[in-house]
Amino acid sequence: MYVFDLEGEKEFSPEKHVEKILQVVSGGDVTIACWEPGQKSPNHFHPDATEIYFCYQGGGKMKTEDGTVDVFPGAFIVHPPGELHEYINGQERTMLFRVRYGKDMTSHHV
């Protein structure tokens, strides 16, 4: 069993969002991602991995080729392998909890 304190693990930077891998577990990892207002991820995909986000606090928009959805506290987003996606943070600090698993979790930027 692994137990994490997201409040204790949070770390923000004005330069870019901060991703901290908290644990590598059984072919995947669990991460906290912290975003300042207006920060965004590169448009990317993971050809051989599933990526799951849970919004702990804050929020923004998640864009895919199929459209854009709101991300808000309690939102749970699943990107299957190969799905192109980009996160754009909103107007407040945001913490996302992320789980990735699969053969290769490498991000491919577009």
N, C-alpha and C positions, 0 to 999 in steps of 0.2 A: 504494500500500500504506500502511496505517496500523498502527502498533504501539503498544500501550498497556501501561502498567505498573499493574495494578489495585492492587497494594500501595501504590504511590506516589500513586495518585489517591484512595485511600479518605479519607473525611471523615465523622465521626459527630457527631450533635447529640442532646442529651437532650430537646430540644423536639419534634422530629419527624424522620422519616427524611430523608436527604439524597440527592437525585438530581442527578448531574452529567452533563450531555450532553458526551461526549468528542469526538464528531465528527458532523457531518451529512453523510450519504452517499447519493447517488442515490435521493432520495425517502424517506429514512428517517433514523434517528439511532441511535447507539450510546451507552449510558449505563451508569454505575455507580450502584447504589442501595445505600446503607448504612443499616442498621437497628440500633437499640439494642434490648435485650430488651423484649418486650411491645408495641412500636410496631406500628401497622397502617395500611394504606392505606385511603382511602375506598373504598366499594363503587362501582365505576365500569365504564365500557365505552368502547370506541373504535369508533364505527359504521363508519368507513371505513379502519381500519388493523388490521394484525396486530401483536400484541405477544408477544415471546418473552423468556423469562427463563432464565438459567443460574445455578444456585446455586454460587458459588465457595467460600463458607465459611459456616458457621452453618446456619440453616434455620428453618422454621416450618410454616405451613399456608396453602394456597391454596384459597379457597372460590369455587365457581361455583354456578349454579343446579342443576347436575347432581350436586354433592357437594363433598367436601373431600378434598384429597390432601396427603400429607406432602411438604415441600420439604427437601432434604438436599444436602450437597455432591455435586456431579455431576448433580443433577436438572436436567432441561430441560423447561420448560413452554411450550406454544404456545397463545395465546388468539387464535382467529380473529376477524375483524371482528364487532363487536356482542356478543361474549360478556361478560356481566356477571361481574366478578371482584373479589376482595378478598384482600390478603395480610396475614397475621397472623404477626408474628415470634415466634420461640421464646424460649428462656431465655439465648441468647448472642448476641453481635454477629454480624450477618450481612452478607455482601456478595453482591449479585445483579448479574450483568451482563445488561443488557436491550438488545434490538434492537426498534425499531418501524419499520414501513414501511407506506405506503398514501397515499391521497389526502389524508386529514385525520387527524392524530394527536391531535387534541383529546380530552381526557378528559371524559366526561359523568358526573357524580356522581349517585348514586341515594340 
